[in-house]
Every structure is written in structure tokens, then in C-alpha cells.
């Protein structure tokens, strides 16, 4: 069961979504180090999702349509906010220099984006519903640690690949990429917002 859950988790990781978009945003604006720290924030977010799913709190939240709507609205609004801030930064390259860079902001960006990702809520609730019978003793800690570490390492790898020097993948300080990612984040945020409102009403 652990192997199948690991495969499912890896497929979910490699699927494009808010987490991937945020990593690309951070690398584009501030470089590789920012992507690494955002990946760490995502990893911590995954561990929170795991413990919420194991404890049943996530299932309680998802069973309440209003709570689900509020989480979706907050998460989508945050993505839209980040897209606007990225667009402003794109117009002023100087604002994206290392002097203005704060590691804690990258960590918070990765963590908040992940923790309010409603798809992550649903995924880990579904996953741990299947795994719950095998979670006892050391496994209660092993599963969350494994999923959080592998998530972090995946996005560290993505950050590294996107910031390779002398390579077409290097997107740092590329204004065109900044505009594209700003638009993509806005589209993701708006799609989550309107879909969640439509499903609620």
C-alpha cells in the first residue's frame, strides 16, 4: 500500500498546479535560493495536510460546504494577489534584486499557497482514507514525514532545473516569463474562485 500511495503522490506532485506555479514565480523573481525556500514551505504545508487528514479534521472541513468555500476563496485570492505583485515587480526590475529579498517571505508564500490548496485537502483525505488501517505506531509519523520530504525535494529539483546557468531553462530576470507567470497565476486563482463559488451556489 505504501508503494501505491507513493506513486499516487508522485503523480500528484508532477501535475501542474498552484504549487508548481508558485515555485516558478519565486525562481523567476528571486532566483534559485528563493525556489528552494518556497519548496521547504510547501513541504511543511504537506505535513500539515497529512496530520489534518489523519486526525479527521480535513474530512470535517470538506464535509462543510461553507468551510470548503472559504478555503477556496482565500487560496484563490492569495494567488491573484501574488500575480498582481509579480506584475508590479515585472515593471520594476530593481525591486526584485537580492536587497529586497526576504527568505521568510518565500517560505510563507510556499506554505500558504499549499495549505489553502483545496485540491491538496481532497487528495490527502482520499489517500489517508485508504491508508488509515495501516497507520499505527511509527507509521503515524513516517507517512507525513515521507510525503513532506519528497514534496520538498521535488520542488527543489524543479527550482534547480529552472535556474540552471547557460541553459534555456534559466528563467530568472526574464521579463516575458514574469508576465506569463503573472497571467497564469491570475488565471489559476480566478478559475479556483469561480469554480468554488459555482459549486457552492
N, CA and C atoms as a LAMMPS dump frame, in Angstrom:
ITEM: TIMESTEP
0
ITEM: NUMBER OF ATOMS
603
ITEM: BOX BOUNDS ff ff ff
-5.0000000000000000e+02 5.0000000000000000e+02
-5.0000000000000000e+02 5.0000000000000000e+02
-5.0000000000000000e+02 5.0000000000000000e+02
ITEM: ATOMS id mol type element x y z
1 1 1 N 0.826 -1.206 0
2 1 2 C 0 0 0
3 1 3 C 0.866 1.265 0
4 2 1 N 1.995 1.188 0.693
5 2 2 C 2.892 2.343 0.755
6 2 3 C 3.42 2.696 -0.633
7 3 1 N 3.746 1.661 -1.423
8 3 2 C 4.281 1.894 -2.769
9 3 3 C 3.242 2.572 -3.65
10 4 1 N 1.996 2.069 -3.59
11 4 2 C 0.942 2.65 -4.419
12 4 3 C 0.631 4.078 -3.997
13 5 1 N 0.654 4.337 -2.699
14 5 2 C 0.402 5.694 -2.223
15 5 3 C 1.535 6.632 -2.644
16 6 1 N 2.755 6.113 -2.681
17 6 2 C 3.899 6.907 -3.117
18 6 3 C 3.792 7.261 -4.595
19 7 1 N 3.336 6.29 -5.385
20 7 2 C 3.151 6.533 -6.822
21 7 3 C 2.065 7.59 -7.037
22 8 1 N 0.966 7.467 -6.312
23 8 2 C -0.13 8.433 -6.433
24 8 3 C 0.34 9.829 -6.038
25 9 1 N 1.131 9.887 -4.977
26 9 2 C 1.66 11.17 -4.514
27 9 3 C 2.592 11.787 -5.55
28 10 1 N 3.44 10.981 -6.16
29 10 2 C 4.369 11.491 -7.17
30 10 3 C 3.615 12.016 -8.388
31 11 1 N 2.575 11.308 -8.795
32 11 2 C 1.768 11.765 -9.935
33 11 3 C 1.121 13.11 -9.614
34 12 1 N 0.615 13.233 -8.384
35 12 2 C 0 14.497 -7.964
36 12 3 C 1.038 15.625 -7.94
37 13 1 N 2.252 15.309 -7.498
38 13 2 C 3.321 16.311 -7.443
39 13 3 C 3.672 16.842 -8.827
40 14 1 N 3.781 15.933 -9.783
41 14 2 C 4.227 16.318 -11.12
42 14 3 C 3.117 16.956 -11.949
43 15 1 N 1.89 16.927 -11.453
44 15 2 C 0.79 17.572 -12.157
45 15 3 C 0.847 19.079 -11.916
46 16 1 N 0.753 19.882 -12.979
47 16 2 C 0.808 21.345 -12.815
48 16 3 C -0.316 21.85 -11.909
49 17 1 N 0.008 22.778 -11.041
50 17 2 C -0.972 23.333 -10.115
51 17 3 C -0.415 24.569 -9.434
52 18 1 N -1.103 25.061 -8.408
53 18 2 C -0.651 26.265 -7.691
54 18 3 C 0.765 26.153 -7.14
55 19 1 N 1.137 24.985 -6.59
56 19 2 C 2.477 24.824 -6.013
57 19 3 C 3.567 25 -7.071
58 20 1 N 3.37 24.37 -8.218
59 20 2 C 4.336 24.496 -9.301
60 20 3 C 4.422 25.939 -9.788
61 21 1 N 3.261 26.577 -9.914
62 21 2 C 3.232 27.972 -10.37
63 21 3 C 3.968 28.882 -9.393
64 22 1 N 3.82 28.615 -8.099
65 22 2 C 4.487 29.442 -7.089
66 22 3 C 6.003 29.256 -7.144
67 23 1 N 6.442 28.021 -7.341
68 23 2 C 7.88 27.769 -7.452
69 23 3 C 8.457 28.527 -8.65
70 24 1 N 7.775 28.455 -9.773
71 24 2 C 8.239 29.172 -10.966
72 24 3 C 8.265 30.675 -10.7
73 25 1 N 7.248 31.163 -9.99
74 25 2 C 7.191 32.595 -9.66
75 25 3 C 8.398 33.002 -8.815
76 26 1 N 8.682 32.237 -7.771
77 26 2 C 9.772 32.596 -6.867
78 26 3 C 11.121 32.539 -7.561
79 27 1 N 11.329 31.517 -8.382
80 27 2 C 12.593 31.399 -9.107
81 27 3 C 12.726 32.54 -10.117
82 28 1 N 11.633 32.87 -10.774
83 28 2 C 11.651 33.938 -11.762
84 28 3 C 12.002 35.279 -11.122
85 29 1 N 11.408 35.56 -9.975
86 29 2 C 11.606 36.842 -9.319
87 29 3 C 12.922 36.938 -8.554
88 30 1 N 13.274 35.876 -7.81
89 30 2 C 14.385 35.977 -6.872
90 30 3 C 15.489 34.933 -7.047
91 31 1 N 15.304 34.006 -7.979
92 31 2 C 16.359 33.04 -8.23
93 31 3 C 16.198 31.719 -7.502
94 32 1 N 17.222 30.894 -7.631
95 32 2 C 17.191 29.511 -7.149
96 32 3 C 16.942 29.398 -5.65
97 33 1 N 17.636 30.216 -4.862
98 33 2 C 17.508 30.124 -3.402
99 33 3 C 16.07 30.343 -2.956
100 34 1 N 15.395 31.298 -3.584
101 34 2 C 14.001 31.567 -3.245
102 34 3 C 13.125 30.36 -3.548
103 35 1 N 13.411 29.686 -4.67
104 35 2 C 12.666 28.481 -5.017
105 35 3 C 12.878 27.38 -4
106 36 1 N 14.125 27.217 -3.531
107 36 2 C 14.426 26.208 -2.519
108 36 3 C 13.639 26.462 -1.228
109 37 1 N 13.607 27.722 -0.807
110 37 2 C 12.93 28.054 0.447
111 37 3 C 11.414 27.915 0.298
112 38 1 N 10.883 28.288 -0.865
113 38 2 C 9.454 28.096 -1.121
114 38 3 C 9.111 26.605 -1.121
115 39 1 N 10.026 25.785 -1.648
116 39 2 C 9.834 24.331 -1.645
117 39 3 C 9.772 23.806 -0.213
118 40 1 N 10.589 24.377 0.662
119 40 2 C 10.55 23.99 2.073
120 40 3 C 9.204 24.357 2.697
121 41 1 N 8.685 25.516 2.332
122 41 2 C 7.364 25.92 2.814
123 41 3 C 6.278 24.978 2.34
124 42 1 N 6.374 24.546 1.089
125 42 2 C 5.403 23.586 0.55
126 42 3 C 5.5 22.267 1.297
127 43 1 N 6.733 21.836 1.593
128 43 2 C 6.928 20.599 2.343
129 43 3 C 6.273 20.645 3.71
130 44 1 N 6.414 21.768 4.411
131 44 2 C 5.756 21.934 5.704
132 44 3 C 4.237 21.939 5.537
133 45 1 N 3.768 22.557 4.463
134 45 2 C 2.333 22.558 4.197
135 45 3 C 1.799 21.152 3.993
136 46 1 N 2.56 20.325 3.282
137 46 2 C 2.165 18.935 3.054
138 46 3 C 2.077 18.177 4.374
139 47 1 N 3.024 18.404 5.28
140 47 2 C 2.991 17.717 6.579
141 47 3 C 1.746 18.108 7.368
142 48 1 N 1.356 19.383 7.276
143 48 2 C 0.125 19.83 7.949
144 48 3 C -1.082 19.132 7.344
145 49 1 N -1.129 19.049 6.008
146 49 2 C -2.231 18.344 5.34
147 49 3 C -2.324 16.897 5.813
148 50 1 N -1.173 16.243 5.941
149 50 2 C -1.15 14.84 6.359
150 50 3 C -1.727 14.67 7.759
151 51 1 N -1.299 15.496 8.695
152 51 2 C -1.786 15.373 10.068
153 51 3 C -3.267 15.765 10.182
154 52 1 N -3.687 16.733 9.383
155 52 2 C -5.109 17.092 9.372
156 52 3 C -5.952 15.942 8.832
157 53 1 N -5.419 15.262 7.803
158 53 2 C -6.147 14.132 7.222
159 53 3 C -6.203 12.959 8.194
160 54 1 N -5.071 12.667 8.849
161 54 2 C -5.025 11.56 9.799
162 54 3 C -5.964 11.796 10.974
163 55 1 N -6.008 13.028 11.446
164 55 2 C -6.837 13.354 12.613
165 55 3 C -8.316 13.476 12.279
166 56 1 N -8.635 13.554 10.992
167 56 2 C -10.035 13.668 10.59
168 56 3 C -10.506 15.105 10.451
169 57 1 N -9.652 16.065 10.762
170 57 2 C -10.042 17.469 10.677
171 57 3 C -10.325 17.875 9.232
172 58 1 N -9.493 17.416 8.304
173 58 2 C -9.699 17.745 6.888
174 58 3 C -11.039 17.222 6.388
175 59 1 N -11.385 16.001 6.791
176 59 2 C -12.657 15.417 6.373
177 59 3 C -13.821 16.238 6.913
178 60 1 N -13.692 16.714 8.149
179 60 2 C -14.731 17.572 8.746
180 60 3 C -14.867 18.872 7.96
181 61 1 N -13.735 19.467 7.589
182 61 2 C -13.758 20.726 6.836
183 61 3 C -14.396 20.527 5.469
184 62 1 N -14.004 19.454 4.789
185 62 2 C -14.521 19.205 3.439
186 62 3 C -15.988 18.81 3.441
187 63 1 N -16.476 18.295 4.572
188 63 2 C -17.896 17.92 4.657
189 63 3 C -18.787 19.138 4.848
190 64 1 N -18.179 20.277 5.174
191 64 2 C -18.93 21.517 5.34
192 64 3 C -18.695 22.395 4.115
193 65 1 N -19.736 22.621 3.332
194 65 2 C -19.604 23.374 2.084
195 65 3 C -19.113 24.797 2.307
196 66 1 N -19.536 25.408 3.405
197 66 2 C -19.128 26.782 3.68
198 66 3 C -17.634 26.861 3.977
199 67 1 N -17.123 25.941 4.804
200 67 2 C -15.691 25.916 5.107
201 67 3 C -14.873 25.683 3.841
202 68 1 N -15.365 24.771 3.026
203 68 2 C -14.689 24.458 1.771
204 68 3 C -14.645 25.684 0.867
205 69 1 N -15.754 26.416 0.813
206 69 2 C -15.819 27.63 0.003
207 69 3 C -14.848 28.685 0.513
208 70 1 N -14.804 28.877 1.835
209 70 2 C -13.936 29.894 2.422
210 70 3 C -12.455 29.592 2.156
211 71 1 N -12.082 28.319 2.27
212 71 2 C -10.7 27.924 1.993
213 71 3 C -10.356 28.187 0.525
214 72 1 N -11.276 27.845 -0.364
215 72 2 C -11.05 28.051 -1.795
216 72 3 C -10.938 29.532 -2.124
217 73 1 N -11.798 30.346 -1.523
218 73 2 C -11.775 31.786 -1.787
219 73 3 C -10.481 32.406 -1.272
220 74 1 N -10.074 32.008 -0.068
221 74 2 C -8.823 32.555 0.483
222 74 3 C -7.637 32.152 -0.375
223 75 1 N -7.577 30.869 -0.733
224 75 2 C -6.466 30.384 -1.54
225 75 3 C -6.408 31.042 -2.911
226 76 1 N -7.563 31.158 -3.568
227 76 2 C -7.597 31.778 -4.895
228 76 3 C -7.277 33.267 -4.82
229 77 1 N -7.764 33.933 -3.787
230 77 2 C -7.481 35.362 -3.61
231 77 3 C -5.988 35.602 -3.387
232 78 1 N -5.37 34.686 -2.663
233 78 2 C -3.928 34.809 -2.408
234 78 3 C -3.141 34.654 -3.703
235 79 1 N -3.547 33.713 -4.548
236 79 2 C -2.877 33.528 -5.832
237 79 3 C -3.043 34.76 -6.719
238 80 1 N -4.234 35.347 -6.724
239 80 2 C -4.472 36.551 -7.516
240 80 3 C -3.619 37.705 -6.993
241 81 1 N -3.529 37.804 -5.672
242 81 2 C -2.688 38.838 -5.054
243 81 3 C -1.229 38.673 -5.476
244 82 1 N -0.744 37.432 -5.446
245 82 2 C 0.646 37.167 -5.841
246 82 3 C 0.878 37.505 -7.31
247 83 1 N -0.126 37.239 -8.141
248 83 2 C 0.024 37.552 -9.567
249 83 3 C 0.117 39.057 -9.786
250 84 1 N -0.666 39.826 -9.029
251 84 2 C -0.626 41.289 -9.141
252 84 3 C 0.725 41.822 -8.674
253 85 1 N 1.213 41.287 -7.548
254 85 2 C 2.507 41.719 -7.028
255 85 3 C 3.63 41.359 -8
256 86 1 N 3.504 40.212 -8.646
257 86 2 C 4.512 39.8 -9.617
258 86 3 C 4.507 40.729 -10.822
259 87 1 N 3.312 41.152 -11.241
260 87 2 C 3.199 42.073 -12.376
261 87 3 C 3.848 43.411 -12.042
262 88 1 N 3.639 43.882 -10.814
263 88 2 C 4.26 45.143 -10.388
264 88 3 C 5.778 45.019 -10.377
265 89 1 N 6.259 43.862 -9.913
266 89 2 C 7.701 43.636 -9.871
267 89 3 C 8.279 43.561 -11.272
268 90 1 N 7.491 43.024 -12.205
269 90 2 C 7.95 42.896 -13.588
270 90 3 C 8.192 44.259 -14.214
271 91 1 N 7.447 45.248 -13.775
272 91 2 C 7.59 46.597 -14.326
273 91 3 C 8.776 47.337 -13.726
274 92 1 N 9.301 46.785 -12.615
275 92 2 C 10.431 47.425 -11.946
276 92 3 C 11.448 46.364 -11.56
277 93 1 N 12.375 46.09 -12.429
278 93 2 C 13.358 45.028 -12.207
279 93 3 C 14.14 45.246 -10.933
280 94 1 N 14.378 46.488 -10.585
281 94 2 C 15.17 46.782 -9.395
282 94 3 C 14.532 46.26 -8.129
283 95 1 N 13.207 46.154 -8.123
284 95 2 C 12.505 45.691 -6.919
285 95 3 C 12.685 44.216 -6.68
286 96 1 N 13.223 43.49 -7.654
287 96 2 C 13.418 42.046 -7.495
288 96 3 C 14.869 41.678 -7.183
289 97 1 N 15.675 42.666 -6.824
290 97 2 C 17.063 42.389 -6.504
291 97 3 C 17.179 41.733 -5.148
292 98 1 N 18.382 41.212 -4.858
293 98 2 C 18.597 40.493 -3.609
294 98 3 C 18.468 41.391 -2.393
295 99 1 N 18.595 42.719 -2.56
296 99 2 C 18.477 43.627 -1.438
297 99 3 C 17.081 43.604 -0.838
298 100 1 N 16.089 43.388 -1.694
299 100 2 C 14.706 43.376 -1.236
300 100 3 C 14.219 41.97 -0.887
301 101 1 N 15.049 40.979 -1.146
302 101 2 C 14.621 39.6 -0.961
303 101 3 C 14.637 39.193 0.513
304 102 1 N 13.544 38.582 0.959
305 102 2 C 13.446 38.101 2.332
306 102 3 C 13.085 36.615 2.304
307 103 1 N 13.977 35.743 2.798
308 103 2 C 13.731 34.293 2.766
309 103 3 C 12.409 33.885 3.407
310 104 1 N 12.046 34.549 4.513
311 104 2 C 10.816 34.19 5.203
312 104 3 C 9.596 34.385 4.314
313 105 1 N 9.649 35.384 3.436
314 105 2 C 8.529 35.623 2.523
315 105 3 C 8.366 34.458 1.545
316 106 1 N 9.474 33.915 1.071
317 106 2 C 9.409 32.769 0.154
318 106 3 C 8.827 31.546 0.859
319 107 1 N 9.267 31.324 2.101
320 107 2 C 8.745 30.2 2.879
321 107 3 C 7.239 30.36 3.088
322 108 1 N 6.827 31.56 3.489
323 108 2 C 5.409 31.822 3.749
324 108 3 C 4.582 31.671 2.476
325 109 1 N 5.135 32.12 1.357
326 109 2 C 4.423 32.004 0.08
327 109 3 C 4.17 30.543 -0.268
328 110 1 N 5.201 29.709 -0.145
329 110 2 C 5.033 28.288 -0.431
330 110 3 C 4.079 27.617 0.539
331 111 1 N 4.207 27.942 1.823
332 111 2 C 3.372 27.32 2.85
333 111 3 C 1.903 27.706 2.701
334 112 1 N 1.627 28.996 2.571
335 112 2 C 0.24 29.47 2.476
336 112 3 C -0.433 28.955 1.215
337 113 1 N 0.298 29.003 0.097
338 113 2 C -0.266 28.507 -1.16
339 113 3 C -0.666 27.043 -1.037
340 114 1 N 0.197 26.242 -0.413
341 114 2 C -0.091 24.816 -0.287
342 114 3 C -1.203 24.53 0.713
343 115 1 N -1.168 25.189 1.852
344 115 2 C -2.114 24.863 2.919
345 115 3 C -3.539 25.245 2.55
346 116 1 N -3.701 26.245 1.665
347 116 2 C -5.032 26.647 1.232
348 116 3 C -5.366 26.139 -0.166
349 117 1 N -4.652 25.118 -0.588
350 117 2 C -4.933 24.459 -1.858
351 117 3 C -5.985 23.379 -1.606
352 118 1 N -7.191 23.62 -2.045
353 118 2 C -8.303 22.708 -1.755
354 118 3 C -8.082 21.336 -2.386
355 119 1 N -7.346 21.295 -3.503
356 119 2 C -7.044 20.009 -4.134
357 119 3 C -6.141 19.161 -3.237
358 120 1 N -5.239 19.824 -2.524
359 120 2 C -4.371 19.096 -1.588
360 120 3 C -5.185 18.533 -0.437
361 121 1 N -6.156 19.312 0.054
362 121 2 C -7.068 18.822 1.086
363 121 3 C -7.73 17.532 0.628
364 122 1 N -8.325 17.584 -0.552
365 122 2 C -9.083 16.441 -1.076
366 122 3 C -8.162 15.247 -1.336
367 123 1 N -6.977 15.513 -1.892
368 123 2 C -6.055 14.422 -2.215
369 123 3 C -5.641 13.649 -0.971
370 124 1 N -5.228 14.368 0.084
371 124 2 C -4.728 13.674 1.271
372 124 3 C -5.841 13.035 2.093
373 125 1 N -7.035 13.607 2.038
374 125 2 C -8.17 12.944 2.681
375 125 3 C -8.443 11.617 1.975
376 126 1 N -8.448 11.647 0.643
377 126 2 C -8.684 10.423 -0.13
378 126 3 C -7.588 9.398 0.114
379 127 1 N -6.343 9.877 0.149
380 127 2 C -5.213 8.977 0.323
381 127 3 C -5.222 8.317 1.695
382 128 1 N -5.435 9.112 2.739
383 128 2 C -5.368 8.565 4.091
384 128 3 C -6.638 7.794 4.476
385 129 1 N -7.704 7.976 3.727
386 129 2 C -8.874 7.137 3.926
387 129 3 C -8.535 5.685 3.599
388 130 1 N -7.674 5.512 2.582
389 130 2 C -7.231 4.173 2.183
390 130 3 C -6.137 3.657 3.121
391 131 1 N -5.254 4.563 3.574
392 131 2 C -4.098 4.158 4.365
393 131 3 C -4.374 4.044 5.858
394 132 1 N -5.515 4.532 6.308
395 132 2 C -5.761 4.692 7.744
396 132 3 C -5.575 3.399 8.538
397 133 1 N -5.903 2.249 7.931
398 133 2 C -5.79 0.98 8.652
399 133 3 C -4.329 0.578 8.888
400 134 1 N -3.432 1.066 8.034
401 134 2 C -2.019 0.7 8.17
402 134 3 C -1.223 1.751 8.944
403 135 1 N -1.905 2.808 9.391
404 135 2 C -1.208 3.864 10.124
405 135 3 C -1.317 3.613 11.625
406 136 1 N -0.282 3.035 12.171
407 136 2 C -0.209 2.858 13.611
408 136 3 C 1.263 2.824 14.01
409 137 1 N 1.551 3.167 15.222
410 137 2 C 2.923 3.185 15.691
411 137 3 C 3.776 4.172 14.92
412 138 1 N 4.903 3.7 14.423
413 138 2 C 5.857 4.542 13.725
414 138 3 C 5.303 5.085 12.42
415 139 1 N 4.366 4.352 11.792
416 139 2 C 3.813 4.778 10.515
417 139 3 C 3.005 6.069 10.636
418 140 1 N 2.498 6.354 11.828
419 140 2 C 1.754 7.587 12.061
420 140 3 C 2.639 8.796 11.774
421 141 1 N 3.943 8.646 12.011
422 141 2 C 4.893 9.725 11.767
423 141 3 C 5.609 9.559 10.426
424 142 1 N 5.768 8.305 9.991
425 142 2 C 6.528 8.025 8.782
426 142 3 C 5.858 8.587 7.529
427 143 1 N 4.549 8.353 7.393
428 143 2 C 3.847 8.808 6.195
429 143 3 C 3.919 10.321 6.015
430 144 1 N 3.545 11.123 7.019
431 144 2 C 3.634 12.583 6.851
432 144 3 C 5.052 13.06 6.556
433 145 1 N 6.039 12.48 7.238
434 145 2 C 7.43 12.881 7.017
435 145 3 C 7.858 12.547 5.59
436 146 1 N 7.495 11.348 5.143
437 146 2 C 7.863 10.918 3.793
438 146 3 C 7.244 11.831 2.738
439 147 1 N 5.941 12.081 2.845
440 147 2 C 5.256 12.906 1.847
441 147 3 C 5.771 14.338 1.845
442 148 1 N 6.058 14.883 3.024
443 148 2 C 6.541 16.267 3.088
444 148 3 C 7.958 16.383 2.528
445 149 1 N 8.834 15.419 2.849
446 149 2 C 10.212 15.471 2.362
447 149 3 C 10.277 15.278 0.849
448 150 1 N 9.542 14.3 0.344
449 150 2 C 9.564 14.06 -1.103
450 150 3 C 8.967 15.242 -1.872
451 151 1 N 7.944 15.877 -1.298
452 151 2 C 7.361 17.062 -1.941
453 151 3 C 8.382 18.186 -2.001
454 152 1 N 9.06 18.396 -0.884
455 152 2 C 10.083 19.437 -0.819
456 152 3 C 11.2 19.166 -1.82
457 153 1 N 11.677 17.933 -1.869
458 153 2 C 12.772 17.578 -2.766
459 153 3 C 12.369 17.729 -4.239
460 154 1 N 11.123 17.398 -4.55
461 154 2 C 10.661 17.546 -5.937
462 154 3 C 10.71 19.01 -6.371
463 155 1 N 10.211 19.9 -5.522
464 155 2 C 10.179 21.31 -5.897
465 155 3 C 11.561 21.959 -5.802
466 156 1 N 12.449 21.395 -4.989
467 156 2 C 13.851 21.828 -5.004
468 156 3 C 14.46 21.487 -6.359
469 157 1 N 14.153 20.28 -6.864
470 157 2 C 14.648 19.857 -8.173
471 157 3 C 14.104 20.764 -9.277
472 158 1 N 12.805 21.089 -9.179
473 158 2 C 12.192 21.983 -10.171
474 158 3 C 12.888 23.343 -10.146
475 159 1 N 13.133 23.867 -8.937
476 159 2 C 13.818 25.156 -8.791
477 159 3 C 15.214 25.11 -9.401
478 160 1 N 15.905 24.012 -9.152
479 160 2 C 17.261 23.851 -9.68
480 160 3 C 17.246 23.827 -11.211
481 161 1 N 16.333 23.053 -11.795
482 161 2 C 16.254 22.932 -13.245
483 161 3 C 15.896 24.267 -13.901
484 162 1 N 15.055 25.031 -13.234
485 162 2 C 14.615 26.311 -13.8
486 162 3 C 15.679 27.406 -13.697
487 163 1 N 16.7 27.16 -12.895
488 163 2 C 17.7 28.198 -12.672
489 163 3 C 19.103 27.777 -13.11
490 164 1 N 19.189 26.761 -13.97
491 164 2 C 20.481 26.338 -14.482
492 164 3 C 21.086 27.439 -15.342
493 165 1 N 22.349 27.748 -15.111
494 165 2 C 23.018 28.777 -15.887
495 165 3 C 23.411 28.225 -17.26
496 166 1 N 23.497 29.154 -18.228
497 166 2 C 23.839 28.785 -19.603
498 166 3 C 22.905 27.716 -20.146
499 167 1 N 21.617 27.869 -19.781
500 167 2 C 20.629 26.878 -20.193
501 167 3 C 19.328 27.603 -20.493
502 168 1 N 18.585 27.127 -21.458
503 168 2 C 17.334 27.782 -21.848
504 168 3 C 16.279 27.708 -20.759
505 169 1 N 16.51 26.817 -19.75
506 169 2 C 15.557 26.709 -18.65
507 169 3 C 15.681 27.867 -17.661
508 170 1 N 16.813 28.585 -17.729
509 170 2 C 17.048 29.663 -16.77
510 170 3 C 16.067 30.803 -17.015
511 171 1 N 15.158 31.022 -16.071
512 171 2 C 14.089 31.998 -16.271
513 171 3 C 14.228 33.2 -15.355
514 172 1 N 15.304 33.232 -14.545
515 172 2 C 15.476 34.339 -13.606
516 172 3 C 15.708 35.65 -14.36
517 173 1 N 14.98 36.69 -13.967
518 173 2 C 15.076 38.033 -14.538
519 173 3 C 14.641 38.085 -15.996
520 174 1 N 13.814 37.165 -16.393
521 174 2 C 13.245 37.184 -17.74
522 174 3 C 11.87 37.844 -17.665
523 175 1 N 11.746 39.054 -18.197
524 175 2 C 10.507 39.825 -18.058
525 175 3 C 9.327 39.144 -18.736
526 176 1 N 9.579 38.493 -19.863
527 176 2 C 8.49 37.822 -20.577
528 176 3 C 7.916 36.699 -19.727
529 177 1 N 8.814 35.91 -19.098
530 177 2 C 8.366 34.832 -18.222
531 177 3 C 7.581 35.399 -17.043
532 178 1 N 8.025 36.525 -16.53
533 178 2 C 7.328 37.155 -15.405
534 178 3 C 5.899 37.525 -15.776
535 179 1 N 5.728 38.097 -16.952
536 179 2 C 4.386 38.462 -17.401
537 179 3 C 3.52 37.216 -17.604
538 180 1 N 4.116 36.183 -18.196
539 180 2 C 3.379 34.941 -18.442
540 180 3 C 2.956 34.296 -17.127
541 181 1 N 3.898 34.224 -16.16
542 181 2 C 3.586 33.604 -14.879
543 181 3 C 2.575 34.422 -14.093
544 182 1 N 2.652 35.747 -14.21
545 182 2 C 1.668 36.597 -13.551
546 182 3 C 0.277 36.302 -14.089
547 183 1 N 0.173 36.191 -15.414
548 183 2 C -1.112 35.879 -16.044
549 183 3 C -1.589 34.487 -15.655
550 184 1 N -0.657 33.513 -15.625
551 184 2 C -1.018 32.143 -15.282
552 184 3 C -1.532 32.041 -13.849
553 185 1 N -0.852 32.702 -12.92
554 185 2 C -1.293 32.699 -11.523
555 185 3 C -2.683 33.306 -11.39
556 186 1 N -2.912 34.395 -12.125
557 186 2 C -4.217 35.05 -12.081
558 186 3 C -5.303 34.132 -12.623
559 187 1 N -5.01 33.442 -13.722
560 187 2 C -5.986 32.523 -14.321
561 187 3 C -6.295 31.369 -13.372
562 188 1 N -5.256 30.808 -12.735
563 188 2 C -5.46 29.719 -11.776
564 188 3 C -6.318 30.193 -10.606
565 189 1 N -5.968 31.377 -10.073
566 189 2 C -6.727 31.93 -8.947
567 189 3 C -8.185 32.185 -9.302
568 190 1 N -8.419 32.79 -10.467
569 190 2 C -9.785 33.095 -10.886
570 190 3 C -10.592 31.826 -11.155
571 191 1 N -9.938 30.813 -11.759
572 191 2 C -10.649 29.565 -12.052
573 191 3 C -11.06 28.857 -10.764
574 192 1 N -10.162 28.853 -9.758
575 192 2 C -10.487 28.25 -8.465
576 192 3 C -11.622 29.016 -7.801
577 193 1 N -11.551 30.342 -7.866
578 193 2 C -12.562 31.188 -7.235
579 193 3 C -13.945 30.943 -7.833
580 194 1 N -14.06 31.051 -9.154
581 194 2 C -15.358 30.918 -9.809
582 194 3 C -15.902 29.496 -9.725
583 195 1 N -15.018 28.499 -9.802
584 195 2 C -15.484 27.11 -9.685
585 195 3 C -16.02 26.816 -8.292
586 196 1 N -15.318 27.323 -7.276
587 196 2 C -15.765 27.08 -5.886
588 196 3 C -17.081 27.799 -5.6
589 197 1 N -17.223 29.013 -6.108
590 197 2 C -18.484 29.757 -5.92
591 197 3 C -19.62 29.061 -6.659
592 198 1 N -19.332 28.587 -7.886
593 198 2 C -20.363 27.894 -8.683
594 198 3 C -20.816 26.62 -7.985
595 199 1 N -19.84 25.845 -7.446
596 199 2 C -20.187 24.596 -6.774
597 199 3 C -20.969 24.833 -5.485
598 200 1 N -20.685 25.948 -4.826
599 200 2 C -21.371 26.236 -3.563
600 200 3 C -22.827 26.654 -3.801
601 201 1 N -23.033 27.513 -4.781
602 201 2 C -24.38 28.027 -5.037
603 201 3 C -25.149 27.197 -6.064
